[in-house]
Amino acid sequence: MTASVLYDAPGPKARLRNRVYTVLGSLALIALLAFVVYRLDAKGQLDPKVWDIFNNAGVRTNIRDGVLTTLKVFAVAGTLSLVLGLLLAVARLSEHRPVRWLATGFIELFRAVPLLITIYALWVLFLTYKTDLGVIGDYTAFWGLVIGLTVYNGSVQAEVFRAGINAVPKGQVEAAYALGMRKYQVMTMLLLPQAIRSMLPTMISQLVVTLKDTSLGYVITYTELLFATRTMANNIIVNGENPFTAVTIVVGAIYIAMCLALSSLATWIERRGRRAKIGVAVAAAAEPTEQPGVLDTTGAPLGPVDGRTERPGD
């Protein structure tokens, strides 16, 4: 009998106990689902008339417009967060202390402040100075949501980039300097390509978080998917009630489908990267936490510091 690295392999009694727990847990889950379906039916939420509203062309149009608006915010915020994360990661690895301190302060500040507060504060700020902001003033809710998502997710992406850069063996950096490469050449030609490749699944997983967080636009009355469908449900009456339950189930299914599509992409990239035998190993496609354990939090500058030789271009 082989044992796992983390724990001993279960014996006959433990396997039997696990099977019993699995059966009991499954039965409890089935009972819970049956109770939910029973209560929905008792409240008339499973009435065909309630679900027939989705055959209406106007309802489908509202849902389609909400999805497109959500994807527009996600595309802009996701792109800007990746660009901002890359810049912050490079700045935090800088050998210039003021630059490193500013980048570290920015990252830690916006990772600590709740995203909802950031979005709301930006929205109020844009509303207050609407006439002085030009184009932004005409789309206060859109830019409040986009910039809020950008600064938060950009700060998280910066730590992901930094983890990938720090994962590159220092011997490669030393060899690059010994060959006469300058700092920007080492970063752009050696470190970043390997860091992006190894951390790409984690970056995409963080983009899933960005996609889910677009629903916070509901708080600032931006017409993304959640706000659009909520407003639509308020204007529909079926059997004397608003069909909030049916609309919520459909919207939730749409969000799950979009997030699963991105997660599947991250998993595919991870598997494809693991088959390659070059560069730094690809990280697992897990959703990044607030403080990824693989990160070097010392904030030390890039490359060897003590006893380093003179670098070309310094």
DRENLUM-809534 format. One record per residue: residue in three letters; x, y, z of N, C-alpha, C, CB in turn. Coordinates in steps of 0.2 Angstrom, whole numbers, padded with zeros to 4 digits, always signed. Glycine has a CB too. Layout:
BEGIN
ALAXYZXYZXYZXYZ ...
***
This chain:
BEGIN
MET+0004-0006+0000+0000+0000+0000+0004+0006+0000-0005+0000+0006 THR+0003+0011-0005+0007+0017-0005+0004+0022-0001+0008+0019-0012 ALA+0008+0027+0001+0006+0032+0005+0007+0039+0002+0009+0032+0012 SER+0002+0044+0003+0003+0050+0000+0009+0054+0004-0003+0054+0000 VAL+0011+0059+0000+0016+0063+0004+0013+0067+0009+0019+0068-0002 LEU+0007+0069+0009+0004+0073+0014+0000+0069+0019-0001+0078+0010 TYR-0002+0064+0018-0006+0060+0023-0005+0052+0021-0013+0062+0024 ASP-0007+0048+0026-0007+0041+0025-0013+0039+0021-0006+0037+0032 ALA-0012+0034+0017-0017+0031+0013-0023+0028+0018-0015+0025+0008 PRO-0029+0029+0017-0034+0027+0021-0035+0019+0021-0041+0030+0019 GLY-0036+0017+0027-0037+0009+0027-0044+0007+0026-0035+0007+0034 PRO-0046+0001+0027-0052-0002+0025-0058+0002+0029-0053-0009+0027 LYS-0057+0003+0035-0062+0007+0039-0063+0014+0037-0060+0006+0047 ALA-0057+0017+0036-0058+0024+0033-0061+0025+0027-0051+0027+0033 ARG-0060+0020+0022-0063+0020+0015-0070+0019+0016-0060+0015+0011 LEU-0072+0014+0021-0079+0013+0022-0083+0019+0025-0080+0007+0026 ARG-0079+0022+0029-0082+0028+0032-0083+0034+0027-0078+0031+0038 ASN-0078+0035+0023-0078+0040+0018-0084+0039+0013-0072+0040+0014 ARG-0085+0032+0011-0091+0030+0007-0098+0032+0010-0091+0023+0005 VAL-0098+0031+0017-0104+0032+0020-0105+0040+0021-0104+0029+0028 TYR-0100+0044+0022-0101+0051+0022-0103+0054+0015-0094+0054+0024 THR-0100+0051+0010-0101+0053+0003-0109+0052+0002-0097+0049-0002 VAL-0111+0046+0003-0118+0044+0002-0123+0049+0006-0120+0037+0004 LEU-0121+0050+0013-0126+0054+0017-0125+0061+0014-0123+0054+0024 GLY-0120+0064+0012-0119+0070+0010-0123+0071+0003-0112+0072+0009 SER-0123+0066-0001-0126+0067-0007-0134+0067-0006-0124+0061-0012 LEU-0136+0062-0002-0143+0062+0000-0146+0069+0003-0145+0057+0005 ALA-0141+0072+0007-0143+0078+0010-0144+0084+0005-0138+0080+0015 LEU-0139+0084+0000-0139+0088-0005-0145+0088-0010-0133+0088-0010 ILE-0147+0081-0011-0153+0080-0015-0159+0082-0012-0153+0072-0017 ALA-0159+0081-0005-0165+0083-0001-0166+0091-0001-0165+0080+0006 LEU-0160+0094-0001-0160+0101-0001-0163+0104-0007-0153+0104+0001 LEU-0160+0101-0013-0163+0103-0019-0170+0102-0020-0159+0100-0025 ALA-0172+0096-0018-0179+0094-0018-0184+0099-0014-0181+0087-0016 PHE-0181+0101-0009-0185+0106-0005-0185+0113-0008-0182+0107+0002 VAL-0180+0115-0011-0180+0122-0015-0185+0121-0021-0173+0123-0017 VAL-0185+0116-0024-0189+0115-0030-0196+0115-0028-0188+0109-0034 TYR-0198+0112-0022-0205+0112-0019-0207+0119-0017-0205+0107-0013 ARG-0202+0122-0014-0204+0129-0012-0205+0134-0018-0199+0132-0007 LEU-0201+0133-0023-0202+0137-0029-0209+0136-0032-0196+0136-0034 ASP-0210+0129-0032-0217+0127-0035-0223+0130-0031-0217+0120-0036 ALA-0222+0129-0025-0227+0132-0020-0229+0139-0021-0226+0130-0013 LYS-0223+0143-0023-0224+0150-0023-0226+0152-0031-0217+0154-0022 GLY-0227+0147-0035-0228+0148-0042-0223+0151-0046-0234+0154-0042 GLN-0217+0150-0044-0211+0152-0048-0209+0147-0054-0205+0153-0043 LEU-0212+0141-0053-0211+0136-0059-0217+0136-0064-0210+0129-0056 ASP-0221+0141-0063-0227+0141-0068-0224+0143-0075-0232+0147-0065 PRO-0227+0139-0080-0224+0140-0087-0225+0148-0089-0228+0136-0091 LYS-0230+0151-0086-0231+0158-0088-0225+0162-0086-0238+0161-0085 VAL-0222+0161-0080-0217+0164-0077-0211+0164-0082-0215+0162-0070 TRP-0209+0158-0085-0204+0157-0089-0205+0158-0096-0201+0149-0088 ASP-0211+0159-0098-0213+0161-0105-0211+0168-0106-0221+0160-0106 ILE-0209+0172-0101-0207+0179-0103-0201+0179-0107-0206+0183-0096 PHE-0197+0174-0107-0190+0174-0110-0191+0172-0118-0186+0169-0107 ASN-0198+0171-0120-0199+0170-0127-0201+0177-0130-0205+0165-0128 ASN-0201+0182-0126-0203+0189-0128-0197+0192-0131-0206+0193-0122 ALA-0197+0195-0137-0191+0198-0140-0188+0204-0136-0193+0200-0147 GLY-0193+0208-0133-0190+0213-0129-0186+0211-0123-0196+0217-0127 VAL-0188+0205-0120-0184+0203-0114-0177+0200-0117-0188+0197-0111 ARG-0177+0196-0122-0171+0194-0125-0166+0199-0127-0172+0189-0131 THR-0169+0205-0130-0165+0210-0132-0162+0214-0126-0169+0216-0135 ASN-0166+0214-0120-0163+0217-0114-0157+0213-0111-0169+0218-0109 ILE-0158+0207-0111-0153+0202-0109-0147+0203-0113-0156+0195-0108 ARG-0148+0203-0120-0142+0203-0125-0138+0210-0124-0145+0203-0132 ASP-0142+0215-0123-0139+0222-0122-0135+0222-0115-0144+0227-0122 GLY-0138+0219-0110-0134+0218-0104-0128+0214-0104-0139+0215-0098 VAL-0128+0209-0108-0122+0205-0109-0117+0208-0113-0124+0198-0112 LEU-0119+0212-0118-0114+0216-0122-0111+0221-0118-0117+0218-0128 THR-0115+0225-0114-0112+0230-0110-0107+0227-0105-0118+0234-0106 THR-0109+0222-0102-0104+0218-0097-0098+0216-0100-0108+0212-0094 LEU-0098+0214-0106-0092+0212-0109-0088+0218-0112-0094+0207-0116 LYS-0091+0223-0113-0088+0229-0115-0084+0232-0109-0092+0235-0117 VAL-0087+0232-0103-0083+0234-0097-0077+0229-0096-0088+0235-0091 PHE-0079+0223-0096-0074+0218-0095-0068+0218-0099-0077+0211-0095 ALA-0069+0220-0106-0064+0220-0111-0059+0226-0109-0067+0221-0118 VAL-0062+0232-0108-0058+0238-0106-0054+0237-0100-0063+0244-0106 ALA-0058+0235-0094-0055+0235-0088-0050+0229-0088-0060+0233-0083 GLY-0051+0223-0091-0046+0218-0091-0040+0220-0095-0049+0212-0094 THR-0040+0223-0100-0034+0225-0104-0030+0230-0100-0036+0228-0111 LEU-0034+0236-0097-0030+0241-0093-0027+0238-0087-0035+0246-0092 SER-0031+0233-0084-0028+0230-0078-0021+0226-0079-0033+0225-0074 LEU-0021+0223-0085-0015+0219-0087-0009+0224-0088-0016+0215-0093 VAL-0011+0229-0092-0006+0234-0093-0003+0238-0087-0008+0240-0098 LEU-0008+0240-0082-0006+0243-0076-0002+0238-0072-0012+0245-0072 GLY-0004+0231-0072-0001+0226-0068+0006+0225-0070-0004+0220-0068 LEU+0007+0226-0076+0014+0225-0079+0019+0231-0077+0014+0224-0087 LEU+0016+0237-0078+0020+0243-0076+0021+0243-0068+0016+0249-0078 LEU+0016+0241-0064+0017+0241-0057+0022+0236-0055+0011+0240-0053 ALA+0022+0230-0058+0027+0224-0057+0034+0226-0058+0025+0218-0060 VAL+0035+0230-0064+0042+0232-0066+0044+0237-0061+0042+0234-0073 ALA+0039+0242-0059+0041+0247-0054+0043+0244-0048+0036+0252-0054 ARG+0039+0239-0045+0041+0237-0039+0047+0233-0039+0035+0232-0037 LEU+0050+0230-0044+0056+0227-0045+0062+0232-0046+0056+0221-0050 SER+0060+0238-0047+0065+0243-0048+0071+0244-0043+0062+0250-0050 GLU+0077+0245-0045+0082+0246-0040+0082+0253-0037+0089+0245-0043 HIS+0078+0258-0040+0077+0264-0037+0072+0264-0031+0075+0269-0043 ARG+0074+0266-0025+0069+0265-0020+0063+0269-0020+0073+0267-0014 PRO+0063+0276-0022+0057+0280-0023+0052+0276-0027+0058+0287-0025 VAL+0054+0274-0033+0050+0270-0038+0047+0264-0035+0053+0269-0045 ARG+0051+0260-0031+0049+0254-0028+0044+0255-0023+0055+0250-0026 TRP+0045+0261-0019+0041+0262-0013+0034+0265-0016+0044+0267-0009 LEU+0034+0269-0021+0028+0271-0024+0023+0265-0026+0029+0276-0029 ALA+0027+0261-0030+0023+0255-0033+0020+0251-0027+0028+0251-0038 THR+0024+0250-0022+0022+0245-0017+0016+0249-0013+0028+0244-0012 GLY+0017+0255-0012+0011+0259-0008+0005+0258-0013+0013+0266-0007 PHE+0005+0259-0019-0001+0259-0023-0004+0252-0023+0001+0261-0031 ILE+0000+0247-0024-0002+0240-0024-0006+0238-0017+0003+0235-0025 GLU-0002+0240-0012-0005+0238-0005-0011+0242-0004+0000+0239+0000 LEU-0012+0248-0006-0017+0252-0004-0024+0250-0008-0016+0260-0007 PHE-0023+0249-0014-0029+0247-0018-0031+0239-0017-0028+0248-0025 ARG-0026+0235-0015-0028+0229-0013-0032+0228-0006-0022+0224-0013 ALA-0030+0233-0002-0033+0233+0005-0040+0237+0005-0029+0237+0010 VAL-0041+0242+0000-0048+0245+0000-0053+0241-0003-0047+0252-0003 PRO-0059+0240-0001-0064+0236-0004-0065+0239-0011-0070+0236+0000 LEU-0066+0234-0016-0067+0237-0023-0074+0241-0023-0068+0231-0027 LEU-0079+0239-0020-0085+0243-0020-0084+0250-0018-0091+0239-0016 ILE-0080+0251-0013-0079+0258-0010-0075+0262-0016-0075+0258-0004 THR-0070+0258-0019-0066+0262-0024-0071+0264-0030-0061+0257-0026 ILE-0075+0259-0032-0079+0261-0038-0084+0267-0036-0083+0255-0040 TYR-0087+0266-0030-0092+0271-0028-0089+0278-0027-0095+0269-0021 ALA-0083+0278-0024-0079+0285-0023-0077+0288-0030-0073+0283-0019 LEU-0075+0284-0035-0073+0286-0041-0080+0289-0045-0070+0281-0046 TRP-0085+0285-0044-0091+0288-0047-0094+0294-0044-0097+0283-0046 VAL-0093+0295-0038-0095+0302-0035-0090+0307-0037-0095+0301-0027 LEU-0084+0305-0037-0079+0310-0040-0080+0313-0047-0072+0307-0039 PHE-0082+0308-0051-0083+0310-0058-0090+0314-0059-0084+0303-0062 LEU-0095+0312-0054-0101+0316-0055-0100+0323-0052-0106+0313-0050 THR-0095+0324-0047-0094+0330-0044-0091+0335-0049-0090+0330-0038 TYR-0086+0332-0053-0082+0336-0058-0084+0334-0065-0074+0335-0057 LYS-0090+0333-0066-0092+0330-0072-0091+0335-0078-0100+0329-0072 THR-0092+0342-0077-0091+0347-0082-0084+0348-0084-0094+0353-0080 ASP-0079+0346-0079-0072+0347-0080-0068+0341-0083-0069+0349-0074 LEU-0072+0336-0084-0069+0329-0086-0070+0328-0093-0071+0324-0082 GLY-0073+0332-0097-0074+0331-0104-0078+0324-0106-0067+0331-0107 VAL-0074+0320-0109-0077+0314-0112-0079+0309-0106-0072+0310-0116 ILE-0075+0309-0101-0076+0305-0095-0082+0307-0091-0070+0305-0090 GLY-0084+0314-0091-0089+0317-0088-0096+0314-0091-0089+0324-0088 ASP-0096+0312-0098-0102+0310-0101-0103+0303-0100-0101+0311-0108 TYR-0099+0299-0097-0099+0292-0095-0097+0291-0088-0096+0288-0101 THR-0099+0294-0084-0097+0294-0077-0097+0287-0074-0101+0298-0072 ALA-0103+0283-0075-0104+0277-0072-0099+0272-0075-0111+0274-0073 PHE-0099+0272-0082-0094+0268-0086-0087+0268-0083-0095+0269-0093 TRP-0084+0274-0083-0077+0275-0081-0076+0274-0074-0075+0282-0083 GLY-0081+0276-0070-0080+0274-0063-0080+0267-0062-0086+0277-0059 LEU-0084+0263-0065-0083+0255-0065-0077+0253-0068-0089+0252-0068 VAL-0075+0255-0074-0069+0253-0077-0063+0255-0073-0068+0256-0084 ILE-0062+0261-0071-0056+0263-0067-0055+0259-0061-0056+0270-0066 GLY-0061+0258-0057-0061+0255-0051-0059+0248-0052-0068+0255-0048 LEU-0061+0244-0057-0059+0237-0058-0052+0237-0060-0063+0234-0064 THR-0050+0242-0064-0043+0242-0066-0038+0243-0061-0042+0248-0071 VAL-0039+0248-0056-0034+0249-0051-0034+0243-0046-0035+0255-0047 TYR-0039+0240-0045-0039+0234-0040-0036+0228-0043-0046+0232-0038 ASN-0039+0226-0049-0036+0220-0052-0029+0221-0055-0041+0218-0058 GLY-0028+0227-0057-0021+0229-0059-0016+0228-0053-0020+0236-0062 SER-0018+0229-0047-0013+0228-0042-0012+0221-0040-0016+0231-0035 VAL-0018+0217-0041-0017+0210-0040-0013+0207-0046-0024+0206-0040 GLN-0014+0209-0052-0010+0206-0058-0003+0208-0057-0013+0209-0064 ALA-0001+0214-0054+0006+0216-0053+0009+0211-0049+0006+0223-0050 GLU+0006+0208-0043+0009+0203-0039+0010+0196-0043+0005+0202-0033 VAL+0005+0195-0048+0006+0189-0052+0012+0190-0056-0001+0188-0056 PHE+0012+0195-0060+0018+0197-0064+0025+0196-0060+0018+0203-0067 ARG+0025+0199-0054+0031+0199-0050+0033+0192-0048+0030+0203-0044 ALA+0028+0188-0046+0029+0181-0044+0032+0177-0050+0022+0177-0042 GLY+0029+0178-0056+0032+0175-0062+0040+0177-0063+0028+0176-0068 ILE+0041+0184-0063+0048+0186-0064+0053+0183-0058+0048+0194-0063 ASN+0050+0183-0052+0055+0180-0047+0056+0173-0048+0052+0182-0040 ALA+0051+0169-0051+0052+0162-0052+0057+0160-0057+0045+0159-0055 VAL+0060+0165-0061+0065+0164-0066+0071+0163-0062+0065+0170-0071 PRO+0075+0158-0064+0081+0157-0060+0086+0163-0061+0085+0150-0063 LYS+0089+0165-0055+0094+0170-0055+0100+0169-0059+0096+0172-0048 GLY+0102+0163-0060+0107+0161-0064+0106+0164-0072+0109+0154-0064 GLN+0100+0164-0074+0099+0166-0081+0100+0174-0081+0092+0165-0083 VAL+0098+0177-0076+0099+0185-0075+0107+0186-0075+0096+0188-0069 GLU+0110+0182-0071+0118+0184-0071+0121+0182-0077+0121+0179-0065 ALA+0119+0177-0081+0121+0175-0087+0120+0180-0092+0119+0168-0090 ALA+0114+0183-0092+0112+0189-0097+0116+0195-0096+0105+0190-0096 TYR+0118+0197-0090+0122+0202-0088+0129+0201-0090+0122+0204-0081 ALA+0131+0195-0090+0138+0193-0091+0139+0193-0099+0140+0186-0089 LEU+0133+0192-0103+0134+0193-0110+0133+0200-0113+0128+0189-0113 GLY+0133+0205-0108+0133+0212-0110+0126+0215-0111+0137+0213-0116 MET+0120+0211-0109+0114+0214-0110+0112+0219-0105+0108+0208-0109 ARG+0108+0224-0107+0107+0230-0102+0100+0228-0098+0105+0236-0107 LYS+0099+0232-0094+0093+0230-0089+0087+0229-0093+0092+0236-0084 TYR+0085+0234-0097+0079+0233-0101+0079+0227-0106+0077+0240-0105 GLN+0084+0225-0108+0085+0219-0112+0084+0213-0108+0092+0219-0116 VAL+0086+0213-0102+0085+0207-0098+0078+0207-0096+0090+0208-0091 MET+0075+0212-0095+0068+0212-0093+0063+0210-0099+0066+0219-0090 THR+0064+0213-0105+0060+0212-0110+0061+0206-0114+0060+0218-0115 MET+0067+0204-0114+0069+0198-0118+0070+0192-0114+0076+0200-0122 LEU+0071+0192-0108+0072+0186-0104+0067+0185-0099+0079+0187-0101 LEU+0066+0190-0094+0061+0189-0089+0054+0189-0090+0063+0194-0083 LEU+0052+0194-0094+0045+0195-0095+0042+0189-0100+0043+0201-0099 PRO+0045+0187-0105+0042+0181-0109+0041+0175-0105+0047+0180-0115 GLN+0046+0173-0100+0045+0167-0096+0040+0169-0091+0052+0166-0093 ALA+0040+0175-0088+0035+0176-0083+0028+0176-0085+0036+0183-0079 ILE+0027+0179-0091+0020+0179-0094+0018+0172-0096+0020+0183-0100 ARG+0022+0168-0098+0021+0161-0100+0019+0157-0094+0026+0158-0104 SER+0023+0157-0089+0022+0153-0083+0016+0155-0079+0028+0153-0079 MET+0014+0162-0079+0009+0164-0075+0002+0166-0079+0011+0170-0071 LEU+0002+0164-0085-0004+0165-0089-0010+0162-0087-0002+0163-0096 PRO-0010+0156-0085-0016+0153-0082-0019+0157-0076-0015+0146-0080 THR-0014+0159-0071-0016+0163-0066-0019+0170-0068-0011+0164-0061 MET-0016+0173-0073-0019+0180-0075-0026+0179-0078-0014+0182-0081 ILE-0027+0173-0082-0034+0172-0084-0039+0171-0079-0034+0167-0089 SER-0036+0167-0074-0041+0166-0068-0042+0173-0064-0037+0161-0063 GLN-0038+0177-0064-0039+0184-0061-0044+0188-0066-0033+0188-0060 LEU-0044+0187-0072-0048+0190-0077-0055+0187-0075-0046+0189-0084 VAL-0056+0181-0073-0063+0179-0071-0065+0183-0065-0062+0171-0069 VAL-0061+0184-0061-0063+0189-0055-0065+0196-0058-0058+0190-0050 THR-0062+0198-0063-0064+0205-0066-0071+0204-0069-0058+0207-0071 LEU-0072+0199-0072-0078+0198-0076-0084+0198-0070-0078+0192-0080 LYS-0083+0194-0065-0088+0194-0060-0089+0200-0056-0086+0188-0055 ASP-0084+0204-0056-0084+0210-0052-0088+0216-0056-0077+0213-0050 THR-0089+0215-0063-0093+0220-0067-0100+0220-0064-0093+0218-0074 SER-0102+0215-0060-0109+0216-0058-0109+0221-0052-0111+0209-0055 LEU-0104+0224-0050-0104+0229-0045-0106+0236-0048-0097+0230-0042 GLY-0106+0236-0054-0109+0242-0058-0116+0243-0056-0108+0241-0065 TYR-0120+0238-0054-0127+0239-0051-0127+0244-0046-0129+0232-0049 VAL-0122+0245-0042-0123+0250-0036-0123+0257-0039-0117+0249-0031 ILE-0119+0258-0044-0119+0265-0047-0123+0266-0053-0111+0267-0049 THR-0128+0262-0053-0134+0262-0059-0131+0261-0066-0137+0268-0058 TYR-0125+0258-0067-0123+0257-0073-0127+0251-0076-0115+0255-0073 THR-0129+0251-0082-0133+0246-0085-0130+0240-0088-0137+0249-0091 GLU-0126+0237-0083-0123+0230-0085-0129+0225-0084-0117+0229-0081 LEU-0127+0219-0085-0132+0213-0085-0136+0213-0079-0128+0207-0086 LEU-0133+0214-0073-0137+0213-0067-0142+0219-0067-0133+0213-0061 PHE-0140+0225-0068-0144+0231-0067-0150+0231-0072-0140+0237-0067 ALA-0148+0229-0079-0153+0229-0084-0158+0224-0083-0149+0227-0091 THR-0156+0218-0081-0161+0213-0079-0166+0214-0073-0158+0206-0079 ARG-0163+0217-0068-0166+0219-0062-0172+0224-0064-0162+0222-0057 THR-0170+0229-0068-0174+0234-0070-0180+0231-0074-0171+0240-0074 MET-0178+0227-0079-0183+0223-0083-0188+0219-0079-0179+0218-0088 ALA-0186+0216-0074-0190+0212-0069-0195+0216-0065-0186+0208-0064 ASN-0193+0222-0064-0197+0227-0060-0203+0229-0064-0193+0233-0058 ASN-0202+0229-0071-0207+0231-0076-0212+0226-0078-0204+0235-0081 ILE-0211+0220-0076-0215+0214-0079-0219+0211-0073-0210+0208-0082 ILE-0225+0210-0074-0229+0207-0069-0232+0200-0072-0235+0212-0067 VAL-0231+0195-0068-0234+0188-0070-0237+0185-0064-0228+0183-0073 ASN-0244+0184-0065-0248+0181-0059-0247+0186-0053-0245+0174-0057 GLY-0247+0192-0055-0248+0197-0049-0241+0198-0046-0252+0195-0044 GLU-0235+0196-0048-0229+0196-0045-0223+0198-0050-0227+0190-0041 ASN-0218+0201-0048-0212+0202-0052-0208+0195-0053-0208+0208-0050 PRO-0206+0193-0059-0202+0187-0059-0195+0187-0057-0203+0184-0066 PHE-0194+0190-0051-0187+0190-0049-0183+0184-0049-0186+0194-0043 THR-0186+0179-0047-0183+0172-0046-0181+0169-0053-0187+0167-0042 ALA-0185+0169-0058-0184+0167-0064-0178+0171-0067-0190+0167-0069 VAL-0178+0177-0067-0173+0182-0070-0167+0181-0067-0175+0189-0069 THR-0167+0180-0060-0160+0179-0056-0157+0172-0058-0162+0179-0049 ILE-0161+0167-0059-0158+0160-0061-0155+0161-0068-0164+0155-0061 VAL-0159+0164-0073-0156+0165-0080-0150+0169-0080-0161+0168-0084 VAL-0150+0175-0076-0144+0179-0076-0138+0175-0073-0145+0185-0072 GLY-0139+0172-0067-0134+0168-0064-0131+0162-0069-0137+0164-0058 ALA-0135+0159-0073-0133+0154-0078-0128+0158-0083-0139+0151-0081 ILE-0130+0164-0085-0126+0167-0090-0119+0169-0087-0130+0174-0092 TYR-0119+0171-0081-0113+0173-0078-0108+0167-0077-0114+0176-0071 ILE-0112+0161-0075-0108+0155-0074-0105+0153-0081-0112+0149-0071 ALA-0109+0153-0086-0107+0151-0093-0101+0155-0095-0112+0152-0098 MET-0101+0162-0094-0095+0166-0096-0089+0165-0092-0097+0173-0095 CYS-0090+0164-0085-0084+0162-0081-0081+0156-0082-0086+0163-0073 LEU-0085+0151-0084-0083+0144-0085-0079+0144-0092-0089+0139-0086 ALA-0081+0148-0097-0078+0148-0103-0070+0151-0102-0081+0153-0108 LEU-0070+0156-0098-0063+0159-0096-0059+0154-0092-0064+0166-0092 SER-0062+0151-0087-0059+0146-0083-0056+0140-0087-0063+0143-0077 SER-0060+0138-0092-0058+0132-0096-0052+0134-0101-0064+0130-0101 LEU-0052+0141-0103-0046+0143-0107-0040+0143-0102-0048+0150-0109 ALA-0041+0145-0096-0035+0145-0091-0032+0138-0090-0036+0148-0085 THR-0037+0133-0090-0035+0126-0089-0032+0123-0095-0041+0122-0087 TRP-0034+0125-0101-0032+0122-0107-0024+0125-0108-0036+0124-0113 ILE-0023+0131-0106-0017+0134-0107-0012+0131-0102-0017+0142-0106 GLU-0014+0130-0096-0010+0126-0091-0008+0119-0093-0014+0126-0084 ARG-0013+0115-0096-0011+0109-0098-0006+0109-0104-0017+0105-0100 ARG-0008+0114-0109-0003+0114-0114+0004+0116-0112-0006+0119-0119 GLY+0004+0121-0108+0011+0123-0105+0015+0118-0102+0010+0129-0101 ARG+0011+0113-0098+0015+0108-0094+0018+0103-0099+0010+0105-0090 ARG+0015+0102-0105+0018+0098-0110+0024+0100-0113+0013+0096-0116 ALA+0025+0107-0113+0031+0110-0115+0037+0109-0110+0030+0118-0117 LYS+0043+0108-0113+0048+0107-0108+0053+0113-0108+0052+0101-0111 ILE+0051+0119-0110+0056+0124-0110+0054+0129-0105+0056+0127-0117 GLY+0058+0134-0103+0057+0139-0099+0055+0137-0092+0051+0143-0102 VAL+0051+0142-0088+0049+0141-0082+0042+0137-0082+0048+0147-0078 ALA+0041+0132-0077+0035+0128-0077+0029+0133-0077+0035+0123-0071 VAL+0023+0131-0080+0017+0134-0080+0014+0134-0073+0013+0132-0085 ALA+0012+0139-0070+0008+0139-0063+0001+0136-0064+0008+0146-0060 ALA-0001+0133-0059-0008+0130-0059-0013+0136-0060-0010+0126-0053 ALA-0019+0134-0063-0024+0139-0065-0029+0140-0059-0028+0137-0071 ALA-0026+0142-0054-0030+0143-0048-0032+0150-0047-0027+0140-0041 GLU-0037+0152-0044-0039+0159-0043-0034+0162-0038-0046+0160-0041 PRO-0031+0167-0039-0026+0170-0035-0029+0173-0029-0022+0176-0038 THR-0026+0172-0023-0028+0175-0017-0026+0182-0016-0026+0170-0011 GLU-0028+0185-0010-0026+0192-0009-0019+0192-0008-0030+0194-0002 GLN-0016+0187-0005-0008+0188-0004-0006+0181-0007-0006+0189+0003 PRO-0004+0180-0013-0002+0174-0016+0005+0171-0012+0000+0174-0023 GLY+0005+0165-0010+0010+0163-0006+0017+0162-0010+0008+0156-0003 VAL+0016+0162-0016+0022+0161-0020+0026+0168-0021+0021+0158-0027 LEU+0024+0173-0018+0027+0179-0020+0032+0181-0015+0022+0185-0019 ASP+0037+0184-0017+0043+0187-0013+0041+0193-0010+0049+0187-0016 THR+0039+0194-0004+0036+0200-0001+0042+0205+0002+0031+0199+0004 THR+0048+0203+0001+0053+0207+0003+0054+0214-0001+0059+0203+0003 GLY+0051+0214-0007+0052+0220-0011+0059+0221-0013+0050+0226-0007 ALA+0063+0216-0013+0070+0216-0015+0071+0218-0023+0074+0210-0014 PRO+0076+0222-0025+0077+0223-0032+0078+0217-0036+0082+0229-0033 LEU+0077+0218-0043+0078+0212-0047+0086+0211-0048+0075+0214-0054 GLY+0087+0204-0048+0094+0202-0049+0098+0202-0043+0097+0206-0055 PRO+0104+0199-0043+0109+0199-0038+0111+0206-0036+0115+0195-0039 VAL+0111+0207-0029+0113+0214-0027+0120+0214-0024+0108+0216-0021 ASP+0121+0209-0019+0127+0209-0015+0133+0206-0020+0127+0205-0009 GLY+0138+0209-0021+0144+0207-0024+0143+0207-0032+0146+0200-0022 ARG+0138+0211-0035+0137+0211-0042+0142+0214-0045+0130+0214-0043 THR+0143+0212-0052+0148+0215-0056+0145+0221-0059+0151+0210-0061 GLU+0150+0225-0062+0147+0231-0066+0143+0229-0072+0153+0236-0068 ARG+0137+0232-0072+0133+0230-0078+0133+0236-0083+0125+0230-0075 PRO+0133+0233-0089+0133+0238-0095+0127+0243-0095+0134+0235-0102 GLY+0128+0249-0096+0123+0254-0096+0121+0257-0089+0117+0251-0098 ASP+0125+0254-0083+0124+0257-0077+0128+0264-0076+0126+0252-0071 
***
